[in-house]
């Protein structure tokens, strides 16, 4: 299992566009990928789950992946958060 922590840095948080980008990116990997905020853990490959998380700017999220490509998966998702989903 590989884990990484990120902060939501874009101005609008995880709304429809960033959620779709997260799900599209996660779907490229065979690993199981989860996002955890507070005590809520969701499947990162489900658009409804990611949007339902409603992560606001400044929220801390833990990315967890388990599988053969877990390290690459976590790294790519961390890059999305670090790049503010190319919004700002």
RAGI-V454650 format. One record per backbone hydrogen bond with DSSP energy under -1.0 kcal/mol. NH is the residue of the N-H (numbers start at 1). CO is the residue of the C=O. If there is no record, write none. Layout:
BEGIN
NH | CO
NH | CO
END
This chain:
BEGIN
2 | 65
4 | 63
6 | 61
8 | 59
14 | 55
15 | 13
19 | 15
20 | 16
21 | 17
22 | 18
23 | 19
24 | 20
25 | 21
26 | 22
27 | 23
28 | 25
29 | 26
32 | 66
34 | 64
35 | 42
36 | 62
37 | 40
40 | 37
42 | 35
44 | 33
46 | 43
50 | 46
51 | 47
52 | 48
53 | 49
54 | 51
58 | 8
59 | 56
61 | 6
62 | 36
63 | 4
64 | 34
65 | 2
66 | 32
70 | 67
73 | 69
74 | 70
75 | 71
76 | 72
77 | 73
78 | 74
79 | 75
80 | 76
81 | 77
82 | 78
83 | 79
84 | 81
85 | 80
86 | 83
87 | 84
END
